[in-house]
Amino acid sequence: MNPICVFLGAIFIIAGFGFARGKKYPRSSNWMNLSSKEWKETDNVSLRRNVGGVIMLSGFIFLSEGMMAGFTKRWFTIAMISWFMVAVLDLLYIEKSGKYKGKTFKTFQPKNIKRGGKNE
């Protein structure tokens, strides 16, 4: 049993659960710096549940490494690399899918630009 991994796993699970429930994300600097327009354009409930789930997944990996004897350093490394790939794919999905945009979101409409690169 590895007490450090058990401790970190518990912290990540608690933090991820708090983030998913909406208790922790308003305190982060990125969320506090959002303008009211950006705040309204984002579906915060779905987004925070998604991010909280990814944080909790890392906590379960740490907790498994700390509690299970068969979860060796090699398997922990494989699990963390897999978690990293899942987190990157999830981030790409969040950015590209449009699922997390609120109902008031309007697609970006570029201005008419002349060939010289100046706005009309």
Disulfide bonds with the S-S distance in Angstrom:
none
